[in-house]
Each structure stands twice: as C-alpha cells, then as structure tokens.
Amino acid sequence: MPLNIRNEDVNRLAETLAAVARISKTEAVRVALTNELKRRDASLAAFRERIKPIQDAIAACPPTGLDTDKAFYDDLNGEP
C-alpha cells in the first residue's frame, strides 16, 4: 500500500534527508522510520534496566498474606 505524504514539512524533511544521504525519498522515509523504531527499542531496554533493581527489591519482600479491599482503603481515608 503506498504512503502519501501530504504534509509539506514532512515532505521537505524527507527530501532533505534523501538529498543529504543521496538516496531516494522512499528510502529516506524507510531509514528514518527504522532508526526511530531502533531508538525507541533502545530507550525501552534502558528503562527496563533502570527499573530492574526496584522490581527486584519489591519481589524480595515476603507476601503478608493480607488482602487489601475497599474497606481497607475506606478506613485509610477515614470513610465509613
């Protein structure tokens, strides 16, 4: 299915990248989209790595065996 770029700014950016990289506009769009997806994957991997120690600390806490329910939260908030 073809992709039609109707936004002039996006079209200009694609043309600029194509000219700088000496590739077709279609290839420029493919490269840009591929690079953005890779960047997002790397960012997500870095985020998961940063929160792993927190997840491990929470997982290391023993379960209390207690259930929290609406009555528990109501009591915390001073509600009947």
Secondary structure, 3 states (H helix, E strand, C coil): CCCCCCCHHHHHHHHHHHHHHCCCHHHHHHHHHHHHHHHHHHHHHHHHHHHHHHHHHHHHCCCCCCCCCHHHHHHHCCCC
